[in-house]
Amino acid sequence: MRRARACVVVGAAAVATALQFPWAAKAPPRPLGQVDELTYDAPLAVGTWQAGNRLLYDYSVERDADLKAAWARAAERGAKYFDTGDSYGTGELEGRAERLLGAFAATAPSEPWIHSKLATYPWRLRPDDFVRACEASRDRLGRPVTLVGQHWSAETYGLGAVQDPAVYRGLAKCCDAGLAKGVGLSNLGPAGLRKGVDAVNAAGARVATHQTQFSLLCRGPLESGAFDVADEV
């Protein structure tokens, strides 16, 4: 996944209108991980967790126009990878980010890539649970996702050994059903990342990205060896 390493997912939608992206000259297109037909030249993805989040973003429907304007500005400057999730939105607004992103995509000047992460709720225990979740995301977006993702590992709450195999088979099954072109993983350590990539590949699907926290203040993926594993697999 060396080729995907430069595509770091950044939750930048809220400031994209003021951000002057530094790549005025386009770099040669690079494949996104194992999904060769997806190529990118702008090493940025735009996060959408703000849409529907009243707890951390003080969201209201009055902010929808600003969010769409931010995403449009990002798209104009070359960003085409938009990250969302079926759990984005608090309370009764769960799924709001997908609905709003779908409305934006319908009028975007170029076709965006949409990576929707499926929450590993403890009641999603079978591969088909994730297929149904992906179908629901498609319905909220009004279009198929480009990548279907794992939103955290079930190891977070101690069910990894039970649930993670179903997660990986389910994500691969989404690709096999034509619901997505590839798989995204998230928030895994080096051993978990290797295991996840191997499991998705063994189920017949390809891994495009591994989304994780990484910044000057959070250097865990670099220090743990997760980046090295991404280079190897």
N, C-alpha and C positions, 0 to 999 in steps of 0.2 A: 504493500500500500504506500510505498514511497511517493508515488505520484500524487497521492491525495494529501500528503502531509502539509503542503502549502495552503490547502483550503481550510483555514481555521474558521470555525463558526464564531462569529462575533455578534452579540446582541446589540446592534447599532441602529436599529430602525428609528429610535426616538431622536437621534441627532443627525440622521443622514442628510437632512435638508441643509445643514450648515457645514457638512463635512466635505472637504475638497480631497477626493481620492488621489493618491500619489501616482497612479499608473496612467499618465497621459498617453504614453506610448504603450501599445498593447504588446504583451509578451506572447511568444508562440503558444498556441493552445496546448493544453496538457490533459490527458485522460484523467477522469476522476476515479482513482483507485482501480479496482478490477473491472469497472464498467467502461470499456474502451470507447463506446459510442457517445459518452457524455464528456465533452471537453470544455475547459474553461480557460480564460486568460485574465480574469480579475480575481485575485486571491482573497475574496471576501464573501461571506454569506451574511444575510440579514436575518436577525431573529425577530420573532413576532409575539413573544410572551406577553407584551404589554397589552395586547388587545383582549379586553375582558378581565384584566387583573385589577380588581378594586383594592386588594390588600396592599400590594407593593407599588402600584402605578396610579392609584386613584382614578381608575378608568371610569369613563362615562361615554355614552353614545356620542356626546358632543365632541369627543376627541377623535372620532373615526376619520374625519376629513384630514386632520393633521397626520394621523398614522398613514393614510393612503398617500398623502403628499410626500411623506418621508420615504415610503417605499418607492414611489415614482421617481423621486430624486436619485435614490440609490440605483434604480434600474437605468436611468438616463446616463449615469456615470459608469456603467458597465457591470454592475452586480446583477446576477441572474439566479442565484441560489438563495431561496427563501426557506427558512427553517421554522417549523411550527410543531404543534403537538395536539393530540386529541384531548388532553387534559388542560390545555391553556384556556384560562377563564375561570374565575372563582364562582363557586356556588352554582346558581342557575345559569350563569354565563359560560359554563364549561363548553368548550367547542367554539366559542365566539371567535377566537383567532383564526380558525380554519374558515369559518363563514366569511369573515371580513377579508381574509387573504384571497379566497375564491372570487369575491366581488372585485377585488383589485386586479386579479389575474385576467378576468374577463375583459378588461379594458386596457390592459398593459400593451405597450407598443410592440413588445416581443414576448414570446412564450417563456415564462419563468420556469425554473426548476422548483418543485415544491417537495421538500423533505418533511414528512409528517411522522413524528415519533409517537408510538403507541405506549400508553402507560402500562407498566407491569403490575396492574392491580392484582391482589392476591386471589381474586376469583377468576382470573383469566388463566386457566390451568391446562387448556388443550390448544393444539395448533389452530383449530378452527375458530377459537375465541379471537385470535388475532386476525384471522381472515375476515371475520365479521366486523371487527373494529376498523380494519382498513377499508372495508366497504362503506362503513358509516362515515369515515373521513372523506372518502370520495364523494359521498352524497352531500356532505356539508360544503366541500370545496366546489362542487359542481364539475369536477374533472378528476381524472386519475392522478395519484401522486407520482412523482418521479422516483423518489426513494421512500421506502417504508422503514421506520426505525424503531429500535429498542430505546425506551425512555427509562434509563437506569436499569441496573441488574436487580433481579430478585434477591441477590445476596444482601442488598441493602437492609432487608427485613428478615433475613435468615432462611429464605425459601429457594435459594439459588439452585440447590441440587434437585429440587422438585420441579421448579418452574422454568428455569433457564432453557432446558432442552425443548420444552414446548414453545417457548418464545422463538428460538432460532428456527425450529421446524415451521412454525407458523409464519414467520417473516419470509422464509424461503417459499412457502406455499403461496403467499401473496404474489410473489414474482412469477411463480409457475402459472398462476391463474390470470396473469396479465394485468394485475392491479398495480404493479410497480416494476421499474427496470432494475433496481438493485436495492441493497440493504444498507442501512446505517446502524452502527453500534454507538453506545455512549457510556461514558463514565466507568470504564473498565481499567483495572490495573494490568500490568504486563501479562500475567498468567491468564487472567480472564479474557483479555483481548485475543491472545493466541487461541484459546479454547473457543471463543465466539466465532472467530473467522473460520476455524476448522469446521465447526458445527454447521455454519451457514453453507460453506462450500460443499460439505458432505451431503447436505440436503439439496444440492443442485443450484444454488443461487450465488450471486457475487456480492462482495462487500465493497461499497464505494467510500465510506467515511467512518471515522471514529471521532465522535464529538466529546470533548472533555474540557474541563476548566483548565486554562493555561494563561498566565499573565506574569508580569513582573512580581506580583505578590503571591501567585500560586504556580510554583514551578514543579509541582508533583509529577506530572507526566514525563518531564525531562529527567528528573532525579531518580524516578522509579524504574526507568528503562522502558516505559510504555512506547516512547517514540522509537526506540531501537527495535522493538517488536513490530511496530507498524512498518518500519523499513524492511524487515525480513519477510513478512507475510504478504 
